């Protein structure tokens, strides 16, 4: 989860609330990206989530990807458009695709 940039004076409180909500959900790992999301990470840790990572920005996150994925993991990338989190999505996706063998496609017989 990356910074939500359009929240104005409520930004810190809303990022903290998000961290608590994540900790009280079925999410196993949180990776927060950005200065506002540091509040999300701290709040999630304080609420009991054990696996919490924080990166200051997308370039830092891309240089030190702290998560390992499993075959059936579901990943969610969400932030304001201004964060440009899609760059991190592409980096993580590339890392996953190079680590996993390509699946064979079956062809339907006519």
C-alpha positions in Angstrom: 0.0 0.0 0.0 1.3 3.4 -0.9 0.6 6.9 0.1 -2.9 8.3 -0.3 -2.1 11.9 -1.4 -5.5 13.6 -1.5 -6.5 13.4 2.1 -5.5 16.9 3.3 -5.3 17.5 7.0 -6.7 14.0 7.8 -3.9 12.2 6.0 -1.9 10.9 9.0 -5.1 9.8 10.9 -6.4 8.0 7.8 -3.1 6.2 7.1 -3.0 5.1 10.8 -6.6 3.9 10.6 -5.7 1.9 7.4 -2.8 0.2 9.3 -5.2 -0.9 12.1 -7.7 -2.2 9.5 -5.0 -4.2 7.7 -3.8 -5.7 11.0 -7.4 -6.8 11.8 -8.0 -8.4 8.4 -6.9 -11.6 6.8 -3.8 -9.9 5.3 -0.6 -11.7 6.2 2.0 -9.2 5.0 1.9 -5.4 4.6 4.5 -3.5 2.6 3.9 0.2 2.9 5.5 2.6 0.5 6.0 6.3 1.1 6.3 8.9 3.9 2.6 8.9 4.8 2.5 5.1 4.6 5.0 4.9 7.4 2.1 5.8 9.6 0.2 2.8 8.1 3.1 0.5 8.9 3.6 1.7 12.4 -0.1 1.4 13.2 -0.3 -2.1 11.7 2.6 -3.2 13.8 1.1 -1.7 16.9 -2.2 -3.5 16.2 -0.4 -6.8 16.1 0.5 -7.5 12.4 3.9 -9.3 12.5 5.1 -9.0 8.9 5.3 -5.3 8.1 7.8 -3.7 5.8 8.2 0.0 4.9 10.0 1.7 2.1 10.5 5.5 1.8 9.6 5.6 -1.9 9.1 3.4 -5.0 12.8 3.6 -6.1 13.9 2.4 -2.7 11.3 -0.3 -2.7 12.4 -1.5 -6.1 16.0 -1.8 -5.0 15.2 -3.9 -1.9 12.1 -6.0 -2.4 11.6 -7.5 1.1 8.9 -10.0 0.3 8.9 -13.6 -1.1 5.8 -14.8 -2.8 4.3 -18.3 -2.9 2.5 -19.9 -5.8 -1.0 -19.0 -4.7 -0.4 -15.6 -3.0 -2.6 -12.7 -3.9 -0.9 -9.3 -4.1 -2.6 -6.0 -4.0 -0.9 -2.8 -5.2 -2.9 0.3 -4.2 -1.9 4.0 -3.9 -2.7 7.4 -5.3 -1.7 7.7 -9.0 0.9 10.3 -8.0 2.9 7.6 -6.3 3.3 5.7 -9.5 3.2 2.3 -7.7 2.8 0.5 -11.0 6.6 0.7 -11.3 6.9 -1.5 -8.3 4.2 -3.8 -9.6 6.3 -4.3 -12.7 9.4 -5.0 -10.7 7.7 -7.5 -8.5 5.9 -9.1 -11.4 9.2 -9.5 -13.3 10.9 -11.1 -10.3 8.1 -13.6 -9.9 8.0 -14.5 -13.6 11.7 -15.1 -13.7 11.6 -17.3 -10.7 8.7 -19.5 -11.7 8.9 -22.0 -14.6 6.6 -21.2 -17.5 3.3 -23.1 -17.5 2.6 -25.3 -20.4 -0.6 -24.4 -22.2 -2.9 -27.1 -23.4 -4.4 -27.0 -26.8 -8.0 -28.1 -27.3 -8.3 -30.7 -30.0 -10.8 -30.1 -32.7 
